[in-house]
Amino acid sequence: MPTRRDLLKLGALTAAATALPALAAQSTVPVTRAAKPLRILILGGTGFTGPFQVNYALARGHKVTLFNRGKRPSPEWPGEVEQLHGDRNTGDLKSLEGRKWDVCIDNPTSLPFWVRDAGKVLKGNVGHYLFISTISTYADGSKPGITEDAALAPYKGKDAMAETQETLRADIENLYGPLKALSEAEVRKQFGERSTIVRPGYIVGPRDETDRFTYWPLRVAQGGQMLVPGDRDDPVQIIDGRDLGEWMVRLAEAGTYGTFNAVGPDYTLGMDAMLHGCQAVTGGGVEFTRVPLAFLEENKVELPIWVPARDNPYAGYGQVSNARAIKAGLTFRPLATTVTDLLAWFHSLPAERQATVKAGITREQEAKLLQAWQARKGA
């Protein structure tokens, strides 16, 4: 079962992503030109979802400017994208001064002072501010059907504007959700009704360097006896990073304001359905062996993405309402497409990276657990 720390991070502070193969960089549907080209400023833009936003925005005929520290070169768009450098952590936003954009998409912010400082420079100079938040902002993650109007996690520190990346990392369990919620509040303070808050859950697919979802199709592809946690219908909610990134651009095009839970798919997905979907893509012989929650807790087993549907403070994280987002145009690729493209991307990485899966359990750990479980059952 995911730890509290894993559930609250939900993609925060992920490592840099490598360049994409062509199949993962493009939308899976034909992209037409937008009716009105926009000047789009993307804060960040070279990590996980940002490049998908850029690719889609360029295909739609928009003019794109990126603002970041320049730590991650972006060879995908030579000569097509304007690059401005600065550092929000030190308050260096000079390159944004005196400029105007129709839209600003804020990808990486987890600290309220980053939004405050952006507002000092961009307020009155951007027409629409879109902010990527997280479902970790909700105060109570235990109940299914969480809507955008649910209560948010309270901040219990002394001064939210004094929090830094260092203090956040030191206490991410208690700070991540509340600081995201206060960052949202700062967005509304700075940009008012012309703002959009998007709250994703687990973001998956090509460029996902966390391996939290990747663990499952990789393990299914290996075959053999496989440990599967909990109940078959334990709910799973994921969103392909391309679906999230492209929808953000469409929200900007439509001038859609408000708050939205960006979780998928648009049907109820259980663990069994997810794993059989992975098997349909990867093929091979795998024997799923279901192991109950009590045994996993007893052995302190941590598995990514999976959340028990009942009697768990995070059970609602797999059952968040996405009705408002779907009404606003959020669409989802088939699971098979996400799995296929994810594996193609992962297998394009250097051999040493492929040898180190960052989430889940090793085959040796799994074998010991399965042996212990079989012995327990036979006792």
C-alpha positions as CSV (number, residue, x, y, z in Angstrom):
1,M,0.0,0.0,0.0
2,P,1.3,3.5,-0.8
3,T,2.8,5.3,2.2
4,R,1.2,8.6,3.3
5,R,4.3,10.4,1.9
6,D,3.8,8.8,-1.5
7,L,0.1,9.7,-1.6
8,L,0.7,13.3,-0.7
9,K,3.5,13.8,-3.2
10,L,1.5,12.7,-6.2
11,G,4.1,13.8,-8.6
12,A,5.8,16.7,-6.7
13,L,9.5,17.2,-7.0
14,T,10.0,14.5,-9.7
15,A,13.3,14.0,-11.4
16,A,14.0,15.5,-14.8
17,A,12.6,13.6,-17.8
18,T,14.6,12.5,-20.7
19,A,13.7,13.3,-24.3
20,L,10.7,11.6,-25.8
21,P,10.7,9.2,-28.8
22,A,8.4,10.6,-31.5
23,L,5.5,8.3,-30.8
24,A,5.1,9.6,-27.2
25,A,5.6,13.2,-28.1
26,Q,2.5,13.5,-30.3
27,S,-1.2,13.6,-29.6
28,T,-3.0,10.3,-30.6
29,V,-5.7,12.3,-32.5
30,P,-5.4,14.6,-35.4
31,V,-4.7,18.2,-34.2
32,T,-6.2,21.1,-36.0
33,R,-5.3,24.7,-35.8
34,A,-7.0,26.8,-33.1
35,A,-9.5,29.4,-34.2
36,K,-7.4,32.1,-32.4
37,P,-3.7,31.8,-31.8
38,L,-2.6,32.6,-28.3
39,R,0.6,33.9,-26.7
40,I,1.2,31.3,-24.0
41,L,3.7,31.6,-21.2
42,I,4.5,28.3,-19.5
43,L,6.3,28.4,-16.1
44,G,8.5,25.3,-16.1
45,G,7.7,23.4,-19.3
46,T,10.6,21.0,-19.6
47,G,9.6,18.4,-16.9
48,F,6.8,15.9,-17.2
49,T,3.6,17.4,-18.5
50,G,5.1,20.7,-19.8
51,P,6.5,19.3,-23.0
52,F,3.1,17.8,-23.9
53,Q,1.6,21.3,-23.4
54,V,4.3,22.7,-25.7
55,N,3.9,20.1,-28.4
56,Y,0.1,20.5,-28.4
57,A,0.2,24.3,-28.3
58,L,2.6,24.5,-31.2
59,A,0.4,22.1,-33.2
60,R,-2.6,24.3,-32.5
61,G,-0.7,27.3,-33.8
62,H,0.0,29.1,-30.6
63,K,3.2,31.1,-29.7
64,V,4.9,29.6,-26.7
65,T,7.3,31.1,-24.2
66,L,9.0,29.0,-21.5
67,F,10.3,30.5,-18.2
68,N,12.6,28.3,-16.1
69,R,16.1,28.0,-14.7
70,G,17.4,26.5,-17.9
71,K,18.6,23.4,-16.2
72,R,16.8,21.0,-18.6
73,P,17.7,21.7,-22.2
74,S,14.7,21.2,-24.6
75,P,16.0,20.1,-28.0
76,E,12.5,19.1,-29.1
77,W,11.6,22.6,-30.3
78,P,14.7,24.2,-31.8
79,G,13.8,27.7,-32.9
80,E,10.1,27.3,-32.2
81,V,9.9,28.2,-28.6
82,E,11.1,31.3,-26.8
83,Q,13.1,30.5,-23.7
84,L,13.3,32.9,-20.8
85,H,15.5,32.2,-17.8
86,G,15.2,33.1,-14.1
87,D,14.7,31.4,-10.7
88,R,11.5,31.7,-8.8
89,N,13.2,30.3,-5.7
90,T,15.4,33.4,-5.5
91,G,12.8,35.8,-6.8
92,D,14.6,36.3,-10.1
93,L,11.7,37.1,-12.5
94,K,13.4,40.0,-14.4
95,S,13.0,38.3,-17.8
96,L,9.2,38.4,-17.4
97,E,9.0,42.1,-16.7
98,G,7.4,44.4,-19.3
99,R,6.0,41.4,-21.3
100,K,2.4,40.5,-22.0
101,W,0.8,37.1,-22.7
102,D,-2.8,35.9,-23.2
103,V,-2.3,32.9,-21.0
104,C,0.1,31.7,-18.2
105,I,0.3,28.0,-17.3
106,D,2.0,27.4,-13.9
107,N,3.3,23.9,-13.7
108,P,5.8,23.5,-10.9
109,T,4.6,25.6,-8.0
110,S,4.3,24.1,-4.6
111,L,5.1,27.2,-2.6
112,P,2.8,30.2,-2.1
113,F,5.5,32.8,-2.4
114,W,6.2,31.6,-6.0
115,V,2.7,32.6,-6.9
116,R,2.9,35.8,-5.0
117,D,6.1,36.8,-6.8
118,A,4.7,35.8,-10.2
119,G,1.6,38.0,-9.5
120,K,3.8,41.0,-8.8
121,V,5.2,40.7,-12.3
122,L,2.4,39.2,-14.3
123,K,-0.7,40.7,-12.8
124,G,-2.3,42.8,-15.5
125,N,0.0,41.3,-18.1
126,V,-1.7,37.9,-18.5
127,G,-5.3,37.4,-19.4
128,H,-5.7,33.9,-17.9
129,Y,-3.7,32.1,-15.2
130,L,-3.9,28.3,-15.1
131,F,-2.4,26.5,-12.1
132,I,-1.7,22.8,-11.7
133,S,-2.5,21.8,-8.1
134,T,-3.2,18.3,-6.7
135,I,-6.0,16.2,-5.1
136,S,-3.7,16.2,-2.1
137,T,-5.2,19.6,-1.2
138,Y,-8.3,17.9,0.2
139,A,-8.6,17.7,4.0
140,D,-10.3,14.3,4.0
141,G,-9.2,11.7,1.5
142,S,-11.1,8.8,3.0
143,K,-14.5,9.2,1.3
144,P,-15.4,8.4,-2.3
145,G,-16.8,11.0,-4.6
146,I,-14.6,13.9,-3.5
147,T,-15.7,17.0,-5.4
148,E,-14.0,20.3,-6.1
149,D,-16.0,21.9,-3.3
150,A,-14.7,19.7,-0.5
151,A,-12.8,21.2,2.4
152,L,-9.1,21.8,1.9
153,A,-6.2,20.7,4.1
154,P,-5.3,23.4,6.7
155,Y,-1.8,24.9,7.0
156,K,-0.6,24.5,10.6
157,G,2.8,26.2,10.3
158,K,3.8,29.7,11.3
159,D,4.2,31.5,8.0
160,A,3.3,29.8,4.7
161,M,5.1,32.6,2.7
162,A,8.3,31.7,4.5
163,E,8.2,28.0,3.5
164,T,11.0,27.0,1.1
165,Q,11.8,23.9,-1.0
166,E,14.0,22.8,1.8
167,T,11.3,23.0,4.5
168,L,8.8,21.4,2.2
169,R,11.1,18.4,1.5
170,A,11.8,18.1,5.2
171,D,8.1,17.7,6.1
172,I,6.4,16.9,2.8
173,E,3.8,14.7,4.6
174,N,2.4,17.6,6.5
175,L,3.2,20.5,4.2
176,Y,2.6,19.4,0.6
177,G,-1.2,19.5,0.5
178,P,-1.7,22.6,2.7
179,L,0.9,24.6,0.7
180,K,-0.7,23.6,-2.6
181,A,-4.0,24.8,-1.2
182,L,-2.5,28.1,-0.1
183,S,-0.9,28.4,-3.5
184,E,-4.3,28.0,-5.0
185,A,-5.6,30.8,-2.7
186,E,-2.7,33.0,-3.8
187,V,-3.6,32.4,-7.5
188,R,-7.2,33.6,-6.8
189,K,-5.8,36.6,-4.8
190,Q,-3.5,37.7,-7.6
191,F,-5.6,36.8,-10.7
192,G,-9.1,36.7,-9.4
193,E,-11.9,35.1,-11.5
194,R,-9.6,34.8,-14.6
195,S,-7.9,31.8,-13.0
196,T,-8.2,28.1,-13.4
197,I,-7.2,25.5,-10.8
198,V,-6.5,21.9,-12.0
199,R,-6.1,19.1,-9.4
200,P,-4.6,15.9,-10.9
201,G,-4.2,12.7,-9.1
202,Y,-1.5,10.2,-10.3
203,I,-0.1,11.4,-13.6
204,V,1.3,8.5,-15.7
205,G,2.6,7.7,-19.1
206,P,5.7,8.6,-21.1
207,R,8.1,10.9,-19.2
208,D,7.0,9.6,-15.8
209,E,10.2,9.3,-13.9
210,T,8.6,8.1,-10.6
211,D,7.8,4.6,-12.0
212,R,4.8,4.4,-9.7
213,F,2.5,3.2,-12.5
214,T,5.3,1.9,-14.7
215,Y,6.0,-0.8,-12.1
216,W,2.8,-2.6,-13.0
217,P,3.1,-3.1,-16.8
218,L,6.8,-3.8,-16.4
219,R,6.0,-6.5,-13.8
220,V,3.2,-8.0,-15.8
221,A,5.4,-8.2,-18.9
222,Q,8.0,-10.2,-16.9
223,G,5.4,-13.0,-16.3
224,G,5.4,-15.7,-13.7
225,Q,3.7,-15.7,-10.4
226,M,2.8,-12.1,-9.5
227,L,1.7,-10.6,-6.2
228,V,-1.4,-8.6,-6.5
229,P,-2.6,-6.5,-3.5
230,G,-6.0,-6.3,-1.8
231,D,-9.3,-6.7,-3.5
232,R,-9.9,-7.0,-7.2
233,D,-12.2,-4.0,-7.3
234,D,-9.9,-1.6,-5.3
235,P,-10.3,1.5,-7.4
236,V,-7.5,3.1,-9.4
237,Q,-7.4,6.6,-10.9
238,I,-4.7,7.8,-13.2
239,I,-4.4,10.3,-16.0
240,D,-2.0,10.2,-18.9
241,G,0.3,13.2,-18.8
242,R,-0.6,14.0,-22.4
243,D,-4.3,14.1,-21.7
244,L,-3.6,16.5,-18.8
245,G,-1.2,18.7,-20.8
246,E,-3.4,19.0,-23.9
247,W,-6.5,19.7,-21.9
248,M,-4.8,22.6,-20.1
249,V,-4.2,24.2,-23.5
250,R,-7.9,23.6,-24.5
251,L,-9.0,25.2,-21.2
252,A,-6.9,28.2,-22.1
253,E,-8.3,28.4,-25.7
254,A,-11.9,28.2,-24.3
255,G,-11.2,30.7,-21.5
256,T,-12.5,28.2,-19.0
257,Y,-12.2,29.4,-15.4
258,G,-12.9,27.5,-12.1
259,T,-11.5,24.4,-10.3
260,F,-11.4,20.9,-11.7
261,N,-10.3,17.4,-10.6
262,A,-8.2,16.0,-13.4
263,V,-8.5,12.3,-12.7
264,G,-9.3,9.4,-14.9
265,P,-10.5,7.4,-16.6
266,D,-14.1,8.2,-17.3
267,Y,-15.2,4.8,-16.0
268,T,-14.6,2.8,-12.8
269,L,-11.2,1.1,-13.0
270,G,-10.3,-1.6,-10.5
271,M,-6.9,-3.2,-9.9
272,D,-7.9,-6.4,-11.7
273,A,-9.1,-4.5,-14.7
274,M,-5.9,-2.4,-14.8
275,L,-3.6,-5.4,-14.6
276,H,-5.5,-7.4,-17.2
277,G,-5.4,-4.3,-19.4
278,C,-1.6,-4.3,-19.0
279,Q,-1.5,-8.0,-19.8
280,A,-3.5,-7.5,-23.0
281,V,-0.7,-5.1,-24.1
282,T,2.4,-7.0,-22.9
283,G,1.3,-10.6,-23.6
284,G,3.2,-13.4,-21.9
285,G,2.2,-15.7,-19.1
286,V,1.5,-14.2,-15.8
287,E,-0.3,-15.8,-12.8
288,F,-1.9,-13.2,-10.6
289,T,-1.8,-14.2,-6.9
290,R,-4.0,-11.9,-4.7
291,V,-2.7,-11.2,-1.3
292,P,-4.9,-9.5,1.3
293,L,-4.4,-6.1,2.9
294,A,-3.8,-7.5,6.4
295,F,-0.9,-9.6,5.3
296,L,0.7,-6.8,3.4
297,E,0.4,-4.4,6.3
298,E,1.8,-7.0,8.6
299,N,4.9,-7.3,6.3
300,K,5.1,-3.5,5.7
301,V,4.7,-3.9,2.0
302,E,4.4,-0.7,0.0
303,L,3.0,-0.9,-3.5
304,P,2.4,2.2,-5.7
305,I,-0.9,3.5,-7.1
306,W,-3.0,0.9,-5.2
307,V,-5.2,2.1,-2.5
308,P,-7.6,-0.1,-0.5
309,A,-11.2,0.9,-1.2
310,R,-12.3,0.7,2.5
311,D,-11.0,1.4,6.0
312,N,-8.2,3.6,4.7
313,P,-7.6,7.4,5.2
314,Y,-6.9,7.6,1.5
315,A,-9.6,5.4,0.0
316,G,-11.2,8.4,-1.7
317,Y,-8.0,9.1,-3.7
318,G,-9.1,6.3,-6.1
319,Q,-12.7,7.5,-6.3
320,V,-12.5,11.3,-6.8
321,S,-15.3,12.9,-8.9
322,N,-14.2,14.0,-12.3
323,A,-17.7,15.0,-13.6
324,R,-16.9,18.7,-13.7
325,A,-13.7,18.2,-15.7
326,I,-15.3,15.9,-18.2
327,K,-18.0,18.5,-18.7
328,A,-15.3,21.0,-19.4
329,G,-13.8,18.8,-22.1
330,L,-11.3,16.5,-20.4
331,T,-10.8,13.3,-22.4
332,F,-8.8,10.2,-21.9
333,R,-6.7,7.9,-24.0
334,P,-7.4,4.2,-23.8
335,L,-5.4,2.4,-21.1
336,A,-3.8,0.3,-23.8
337,T,-2.4,3.4,-25.5
338,T,-0.9,4.7,-22.3
339,V,0.7,1.4,-21.5
340,T,2.0,0.8,-25.0
341,D,3.6,4.3,-25.3
342,L,4.9,4.2,-21.7
343,L,6.7,1.0,-22.3
344,A,8.1,2.2,-25.6
345,W,9.5,5.3,-23.8
346,F,10.8,3.3,-20.8
347,H,12.6,0.9,-23.1
348,S,14.2,3.8,-25.0
349,L,16.0,4.9,-21.8
350,P,19.6,3.9,-21.0
351,A,20.1,0.3,-19.8
352,E,21.2,1.4,-16.4
353,R,18.0,3.4,-15.9
354,Q,15.9,0.5,-17.0
355,A,17.6,-1.7,-14.5
356,T,16.5,0.6,-11.6
357,V,12.8,0.7,-11.2
358,K,12.1,3.4,-8.6
359,A,8.8,2.1,-7.2
360,G,7.3,-1.2,-6.1
361,I,9.2,-4.3,-4.8
362,T,12.0,-6.4,-6.3
363,R,11.4,-9.9,-7.7
364,E,13.3,-11.2,-4.7
365,Q,11.1,-9.4,-2.2
366,E,8.0,-10.6,-4.1
367,A,9.1,-14.2,-4.2
368,K,9.7,-14.2,-0.4
369,L,6.3,-12.6,0.2
370,L,4.5,-15.1,-2.0
371,Q,6.3,-18.0,-0.3
372,A,5.3,-16.6,3.1
373,W,1.7,-16.1,2.0
374,Q,1.4,-19.6,0.6
375,A,2.8,-21.0,3.8
376,R,0.3,-19.0,5.8
377,K,-2.6,-20.2,3.6
378,G,-1.4,-23.8,4.0
379,A,-1.0,-23.6,7.8
